[in-house]
C-alpha cells in the first residue's frame, strides 16, 4: 500500500455516527475530548468560524465548503469568535445516526458529516502525522464530497438492508478523498509528516520506507530515492518532518510492530525478523526506545478499542 493508506489502515477508522447540526442566532460551542476521533464535514448552508487547538488563526467556513479534522484535536465552532463558548454537552444528547441537533432554533447554519472512532495504543502518534485541518475549496471537489455526505445520511435515515455498511464505506471514501486532495495541493510549510508526503522528493523516500520497512535502508539510499544529495536530503527531511529519516524509519517499524502485538499472537522473534531485525534483543531495545516499553509489556497492556462517548458534538 501507499504511505497514506498504511497510516489509515493502522488507525482502523470506524464510522461511528453520521448526523447533522442546525444552529440559529449567536452561538459558540467548544468540542472537547476529541482524542481518537476524526471528523469529516460539509457546510450545507450559512457561515461560521472554526478554531482548532494549536492552529494560530480561526478559519471562516462558508456554504458549500467541506472540511476534515483528522488529527483528533479539540475545536470550536461559532457564529462569532468573540462569544464565550459553551461546552458541546449542553446541546448534544447521545448521538442518533442520521439525526439533526438544533441549537437556538436553527435556521442560520447547517452542517452535516461523519465522526470516526480510531483504535490502537498508537493512535495518538498516528493522528499526529495528519494535518489539523483540511479544507476543500474547489467547487468540483466539494460537490463530490457533498454527494457522499448526503448519500450517507440517506442510507442511515432509510435503514435499508446493508445501509450501515454502505454508510461506513462512503465515510471512508470521504476521508481518504479529502486527505488526497490536500496532498495534491502540495506542501503547506507546516512541519510534519503530511507536508513531507506532499513533497514529491521526500514523498518518494517515505514511499520506499513503507514499501519495504524491513529493508536495511541507509541515508544514502533514501537520498537516492529522493533524487538528492545525502546532506541535502538529511537536512530537508529533518526540517520538514521534524525528525531524521532514520528515526522515522525506526518509528514506522515500531508502529507496525505495535499493531502486530495488538492484533495477532505473533511472538516477538517473528515480528522482529519480519521488520529486518536478526536479533530479538536488538529489536526489543529499539522498540522500548521508540514506544516506551518492551514488546511483551506492550502486548500485555493492549486493551480492546472502545467507542467514544456520546454528547461530544456533531458527527
C-alpha positions as CSV (number, residue, x, y, z in Angstrom):
1,X,0.0,0.0,0.0
2,X,1.0,3.7,-0.2
3,X,2.0,5.6,2.9
4,X,-1.4,7.3,3.5
5,X,-3.2,4.0,3.1
6,X,-0.7,2.5,5.5
7,X,-1.4,5.1,8.2
8,X,-5.1,5.0,7.9
9,X,-5.1,1.2,7.9
10,X,-3.2,1.2,11.3
11,X,-5.8,3.7,12.6
12,X,-8.6,1.4,11.6
13,X,-11.2,4.3,11.4
14,X,-14.8,3.1,12.0
15,X,-17.7,5.3,11.1
16,X,-19.2,5.8,14.5
17,X,-22.1,8.1,13.6
18,X,-23.2,10.4,10.9
19,X,-25.7,13.2,11.6
20,X,-26.3,17.0,11.3
21,X,-26.2,20.2,13.2
22,X,-28.5,23.2,12.7
23,X,-27.9,26.5,14.5
24,X,-29.5,29.9,14.7
25,X,-28.7,33.3,16.2
26,X,-25.5,33.9,18.2
27,X,-23.7,30.7,19.3
28,X,-20.3,29.4,20.2
29,X,-19.7,25.7,21.0
30,X,-16.5,24.1,22.3
31,X,-15.9,20.5,21.3
32,X,-13.5,18.9,23.8
33,X,-12.3,15.4,24.4
34,X,-11.7,14.7,20.7
35,X,-8.9,12.2,21.3
36,X,-9.1,9.3,18.9
37,X,-11.7,10.9,16.7
38,X,-11.6,12.1,13.1
39,X,-14.4,14.2,11.7
40,X,-15.5,15.0,8.1
41,X,-18.0,17.8,7.4
42,X,-19.9,19.6,4.7
43,X,-21.4,23.1,5.3
44,X,-24.9,22.9,3.8
45,X,-25.9,26.5,4.4
46,X,-24.7,29.6,6.3
47,X,-21.3,30.5,7.7
48,X,-19.3,30.0,10.9
49,X,-15.8,30.3,12.4
50,X,-13.7,27.2,13.1
51,X,-10.9,27.3,15.7
52,X,-8.7,24.3,16.3
53,X,-6.2,23.7,19.1
54,X,-2.7,24.7,18.2
55,X,-3.8,26.3,14.9
56,X,-3.0,30.1,15.1
57,X,-5.8,31.6,13.2
58,X,-9.6,30.7,13.1
59,X,-11.0,29.6,9.7
60,X,-14.1,31.2,8.1
61,X,-16.3,28.4,6.7
62,X,-18.9,29.2,4.1
63,X,-21.8,27.4,2.5
64,X,-20.7,24.6,0.2
65,X,-17.3,24.1,1.8
66,X,-16.1,20.7,3.0
67,X,-13.5,20.2,5.7
68,X,-11.9,17.4,7.7
69,X,-10.5,17.4,11.2
70,X,-8.2,14.3,11.0
71,X,-5.8,14.8,13.9
72,X,-8.1,14.3,17.0
73,X,-7.6,17.9,18.3
74,X,-10.2,19.8,20.2
75,X,-12.0,22.6,18.3
76,X,-14.7,25.3,18.5
77,X,-17.5,26.3,16.1
78,X,-19.0,29.8,16.5
79,X,-21.1,32.4,14.7
80,X,-18.7,35.0,16.3
81,X,-15.2,34.3,17.7
82,X,-15.7,36.9,20.4
83,X,-18.5,34.9,22.1
84,X,-17.8,32.8,25.2
85,X,-18.0,29.1,24.1
86,X,-20.4,26.7,25.7
87,X,-19.5,23.1,26.1
88,X,-20.9,20.8,23.5
89,X,-22.5,18.6,26.1
90,X,-25.1,21.4,26.7
91,X,-26.5,20.9,23.3
92,X,-25.7,17.4,22.1
93,X,-27.5,14.4,23.6
94,X,-26.5,10.9,22.8
95,X,-25.9,10.9,19.0
96,X,-28.6,9.4,16.8
97,X,-27.4,8.2,13.4
98,X,-28.9,10.4,10.6
99,X,-30.4,12.8,13.2
100,X,-30.1,16.6,13.4
101,X,-29.3,18.6,16.5
102,X,-30.9,22.0,16.6
103,X,-29.2,24.9,18.5
104,X,-31.2,28.1,19.3
105,X,-33.9,27.3,16.9
106,X,-31.7,26.7,13.9
107,X,-32.1,28.1,10.5
108,X,-28.9,30.1,10.0
109,X,-26.2,27.5,9.8
110,X,-26.4,23.8,8.8
111,X,-23.6,21.3,8.9
112,X,-23.6,17.5,8.1
113,X,-20.9,15.0,8.4
114,X,-19.5,11.8,10.0
115,X,-17.5,11.0,13.0
116,X,-14.8,8.3,13.0
117,X,-13.5,6.4,16.0
118,X,-10.0,5.2,15.7
119,X,-8.4,2.4,17.8
120,X,-5.0,1.2,18.9
121,X,-2.5,2.3,21.5
122,X,-0.5,4.2,18.9
123,X,-3.5,6.1,17.5
124,X,-2.3,9.4,19.1
125,X,1.1,9.1,17.3
126,X,-0.6,8.2,14.0
127,X,-3.1,11.0,14.2
128,X,-0.3,13.4,14.9
129,X,1.0,12.6,11.4
130,X,-2.1,14.1,9.8
131,X,-2.8,17.8,9.3
132,X,-5.0,19.5,11.9
133,X,-7.5,20.9,9.3
134,X,-8.1,20.1,5.7
135,X,-10.3,22.4,3.7
136,X,-11.7,21.6,0.3
137,X,-12.1,24.8,-1.7
138,X,-12.5,23.8,-5.3
139,X,-16.2,23.5,-6.4
140,X,-15.9,20.2,-8.3
141,X,-14.3,18.5,-5.3
142,X,-16.8,20.0,-2.9
143,X,-19.6,18.6,-5.0
144,X,-18.2,15.1,-4.9
145,X,-17.8,15.2,-1.1
146,X,-21.2,16.7,-0.5
147,X,-22.8,13.9,-2.6
148,X,-21.1,11.4,-0.4
149,X,-22.3,13.1,2.8
150,X,-25.9,13.3,1.5
151,X,-25.9,9.7,0.3
152,X,-24.5,8.7,3.7
153,X,-27.3,10.5,5.6
154,X,-29.9,9.0,3.2
155,X,-28.6,5.5,3.9
156,X,-28.7,6.0,7.7
157,X,-32.1,7.6,7.6
158,X,-33.9,5.0,5.5
159,X,-32.2,2.0,7.2
160,X,-32.4,-0.4,4.2
161,X,-30.6,-3.7,4.3
162,X,-26.9,-3.0,4.2
163,X,-27.3,0.7,5.0
164,X,-24.8,0.7,7.8
165,X,-22.0,-0.9,5.7
166,X,-22.7,1.5,2.7
167,X,-22.6,4.5,5.1
168,X,-19.3,3.3,6.5
169,X,-17.7,2.9,3.1
170,X,-18.9,6.3,2.0
171,X,-17.5,7.9,5.1
172,X,-14.1,6.2,4.5
173,X,-14.2,7.4,0.9
174,X,-14.8,11.0,2.1
175,X,-11.9,10.9,4.5
176,X,-9.4,9.4,2.0
177,X,-10.5,11.7,-0.8
178,X,-10.2,14.9,1.4
179,X,-6.7,13.9,2.5
180,X,-5.7,13.0,-1.0
181,X,-6.9,16.4,-2.3
182,X,-4.9,18.1,0.4
183,X,-1.8,16.2,-0.7
184,X,-2.4,17.3,-4.3
185,X,-2.2,21.0,-3.2
186,X,1.4,20.4,-2.2
187,X,3.5,21.3,0.8
188,X,1.9,24.0,3.1
189,X,5.0,24.9,5.0
190,X,3.8,23.2,8.2
191,X,6.4,20.9,9.8
192,X,5.1,17.3,9.8
193,X,4.9,14.0,8.0
194,X,2.0,15.0,5.8
195,X,3.9,18.0,4.4
196,X,6.8,15.7,3.6
197,X,4.4,13.3,1.9
198,X,3.2,16.1,-0.3
199,X,6.8,16.9,-1.3
200,X,7.5,14.7,-4.3
201,X,11.1,14.1,-3.4
202,X,10.7,13.4,0.3
203,X,7.5,11.5,-0.6
204,X,9.5,9.2,-2.8
205,X,11.7,8.3,0.2
206,X,8.8,7.8,2.5
207,X,7.1,5.6,0.0
208,X,10.3,3.5,-0.3
209,X,10.3,3.0,3.5
210,X,6.7,2.0,3.6
211,X,7.0,-0.3,0.6
212,X,9.8,-2.3,2.3
213,X,10.2,-1.4,6.0
214,X,12.3,-4.5,6.7
215,X,15.0,-3.5,4.2
216,X,18.2,-2.1,5.8
217,X,17.8,1.4,4.4
218,X,20.8,3.7,4.6
219,X,20.6,7.5,4.4
220,X,22.4,7.4,1.1
221,X,19.9,5.0,-0.5
222,X,16.9,7.1,0.7
223,X,18.6,10.2,-0.6
224,X,19.0,8.5,-4.0
225,X,15.2,7.6,-4.0
226,X,14.6,11.3,-3.4
227,X,17.0,12.4,-6.1
228,X,19.0,14.5,-3.7
229,X,22.5,14.5,-2.2
230,X,22.7,12.8,1.2
231,X,23.4,16.0,3.1
232,X,20.6,18.0,1.4
233,X,18.2,15.1,1.9
234,X,19.0,14.7,5.6
235,X,18.6,18.4,6.2
236,X,15.4,18.8,4.3
237,X,13.8,15.7,5.8
238,X,14.6,16.8,9.4
239,X,13.3,20.4,8.7
240,X,10.1,19.1,7.0
241,X,9.2,16.1,9.2
242,X,10.6,17.2,12.5
243,X,12.8,14.0,12.9
244,X,15.6,12.4,10.9
245,X,14.9,9.9,8.1
246,X,16.4,7.1,10.1
247,X,14.4,8.0,13.2
248,X,11.3,8.0,11.1
249,X,12.2,4.5,9.7
250,X,12.7,3.2,13.2
251,X,9.4,4.7,14.4
252,X,7.4,3.4,11.5
253,X,8.8,-0.1,12.1
254,X,7.8,0.0,15.7
255,X,4.3,1.3,14.9
256,X,3.9,-1.7,12.6
257,X,5.2,-4.0,15.3
258,X,2.8,-2.5,17.9
259,X,-0.1,-3.2,15.6
260,X,1.1,-6.8,15.2
261,X,1.3,-7.2,19.0
262,X,-2.2,-5.8,19.5
263,X,-3.9,-7.7,16.8
264,X,-2.1,-11.0,16.4
265,X,-0.5,-13.7,18.5
266,X,2.8,-13.5,16.7
267,X,5.8,-13.9,19.0
268,X,8.4,-11.2,19.4
269,X,11.0,-13.2,17.4
270,X,8.7,-13.4,14.4
271,X,7.8,-9.8,14.4
272,X,11.4,-8.7,14.8
273,X,12.6,-10.8,11.9
274,X,9.7,-9.5,9.6
275,X,10.9,-6.0,10.3
276,X,14.6,-6.6,9.4
277,X,16.0,-7.4,12.9
278,X,18.1,-10.5,13.1
279,X,18.4,-10.2,16.9
280,X,15.3,-10.2,19.2
281,X,17.3,-8.3,21.8
282,X,18.2,-5.5,19.3
283,X,14.6,-5.3,18.2
284,X,13.4,-5.1,21.8
285,X,15.9,-2.4,22.6
286,X,14.7,-0.3,19.6
287,X,11.1,-1.0,20.5
288,X,11.5,0.2,24.1
289,X,13.4,3.3,22.9
290,X,10.6,4.3,20.5
291,X,7.4,3.0,22.3
292,X,8.5,3.5,25.9
293,X,8.0,-0.1,27.0
294,X,9.2,-3.6,26.0
295,X,7.3,-5.6,23.3
296,X,5.9,-8.0,25.9
297,X,4.7,-5.2,28.1
298,X,3.1,-3.6,25.1
299,X,1.2,-6.7,24.1
300,X,0.2,-7.4,27.7
301,X,-1.2,-4.0,28.2
302,X,-3.2,-3.8,25.0
303,X,-6.9,-3.3,25.6
304,X,-9.8,-3.7,23.1
305,X,-10.8,-0.4,21.4
306,X,-13.8,1.4,22.8
307,X,-16.2,3.7,21.0
308,X,-16.0,7.3,22.2
309,X,-18.8,8.6,24.5
310,X,-21.8,10.4,23.1
311,X,-22.5,14.1,23.7
312,X,-19.3,15.4,22.3
313,X,-20.6,17.1,19.2
314,X,-21.9,16.7,15.7
315,X,-20.9,13.5,13.9
